[in-house]
Amino acid sequence: MSSQPLLIDNIAFAKRGEHLTGSLSLTDCPRLAELLESQAPTGGSAGTHKQDSQDSSIDFTLNGETNAAGQHFLHLTLSGTLITYCQRCLEQMPLNLDLDFDYLVSNVNIDNADTAELEDSDDYDLQEASQSMDLLALIEDEVIMATPIAPLHADDCNHGTMQSGDKPNPFAVLKGLIKS
């Protein structure tokens, strides 16, 4: 894909039950690329870190649906692997994405309306009806919100980290100088 916005009419997309699949690279998601780059350790060459993160991609599938009650839904599935850095050991680590989102598309203006009734469900998020909804921006927003602030390996990071007891205390020599 290109870095051009992918605009869809979300109500028409849902009414027609359309299906859209694609793949995004980090060049399509500049805010996400900046976030991943900010997590990189500062001690190495920045070009290497930037190249590693550019290899990341996000696959998406968007399905539209209208239920029997006439409500319009969008179902977004995201998958892929982002290259980030463990904030404990500062080594590269893959961040596997497997995300699903359901949106209720409504003609209600989200900013001005009392949406308490519409927001009661945890089954879906509310999406304002738009003839030019930017799908790439929506995908980038969802991935940014799903990315941990400080990613860590699931296992202990034994390589590259030292426990406090591994190194002798430099002041231990002074302890012998103290007279009782």
N, C-alpha and C positions, 0 to 999 in steps of 0.2 A: 504494500500500500504506500501511498505518498503521504506527505505531511499536510495535505489539503484536508479540510474538515469533511466528514462524511455526514451529510445532512439528510434526514428522513422526516417524512410526515408521520409522526408516531400513531396518530389515530387511524389514518388510512392503512398504515403498515399492519396494525392489529386487526382492522376490519377485514382485510384481504387474507389474513393468516399467513403473511409472508415469512420467508426464512432467509437469513443472511449469514454467511460465514466469511471469515477472513483471518488475517494474521497481521499483527503490528510489530514493528521493531521499535527500539527506543528512540530512533530518529523521529518517529511519529508521535512520541510522547515526551516532549522536552522537559516538562515539570517532573515526571517520573525519573528521567535520566539524571536530572540535577539532584534529586533526592538520593538516588543510588550512588552518584559520584560523591556526594557529601559524606556518605558513610565509609568511603574508602580511606585507608590509613594514609597519613600525610608523609610518611618516611620514604615511599618509593617513587618511581617515575609516574607522573600523572598520566602520561600517554598510554602506559600499559594498563592502568586501571580503567581509563576511558575505553580502550579497545575491548577489554574483557566484558564490560557492561554493554557494549554495543552488540555483542553476540546474543543478548537476551531477546526473546520474542514472546508475544502474547497471542494465543489463538482465541478467537471469539466466535460465538454463535448467538444470533438474536432471532427469536421466534415471536411472532405476533399471534394473538388469540382474542376472540370475542366470545364471552360465555353466554349462556341462555338468558341471563338477566340484562344483556346488552353492555356489560362492562368490558372495557378494552384492557388487555394485559400485554406486557412485553416480558419475555423470559430471556435473560442474558446469562450465558455460560462463558467463563474465562478459564483458560488453562495455559500453562507454560512454565518456564523456569527463568527466574531472574538471577543474575549474579550479583551478590552483595558481599559484605564482609562481616565476619563475626566480630562483635565489639569487645569480646573477651580476649581472643587470641590474635585478632587482626588478620586472619587468613581468609582467603576466598571461601565462600560457601554458597551453594545453590539455594534459592528460595523457591520452592515448588508452589505454584498456584493451581488451585482447583476450586473455583468460586462459582456460585449460582445466585442470581438475583431475580426477583420477581417485582414488577412494577405495575401498579394500577394507573393507567393513563386517564386523566380526568380533565374536563373542560373548566373545572373550578380553578380560579386564580389562586395559587397557593399563598401568595403574599397577603392578599386582602381578605380571604375567606376564613371563616371559622371551620377549620378542617378536623375538629375533634372526632367527629363521627367517622371520617375517612381514615384517620390515623389509628383507629382502635385495633386494627389487625397487625399482628406481627408476621403475617404470612407474606406481605408485600410492602414495598415502599411506594409513595405517591409520586407520580411524574406528571407535571403539567403538560396538557395537550399543546403540541407545537407543530407547525408545518415545516419547521426547519430545526429539529432537534439535532444537535451535534453528537453523534454516536461516539466518535473518537474521544471527545472531551468527557463523556459519561464513563467510558471504559477507563480512561486515565484516572479520573476521580476515584473510581471504585478500587483500582489497584493501589493507588496511593493510600487510601484509607485502610486497605488490608495489609500494607507493608508495615512490619514492626518498626518502631522508632529505634530500637537498639537490637538488631538481630543477633541471636546467639546460637551456637551449635546445640543440638539436642543433647549430645553427649558432652562429657567434660572435655575441655580443650587442653589435654595434657601436653601436646606439643606446643612449644612457644610460650607457655606460661610457667611461672615458678610459684610454688607455694611459699608462704612466709617462713616455714621451717626449713626450706631447702638451702638457705643461704646463712652462713654464720653471722652472728651479730657483730658488727665492727666495734662495738663498745664493750664486748666481753673482756678484752684485755684490760680495760680500765677497772673492771670489777676486782681484779687481783691487787690493785694499788690501794684500795680502801682498807684502812687500818681499823680493826675492831676496838 
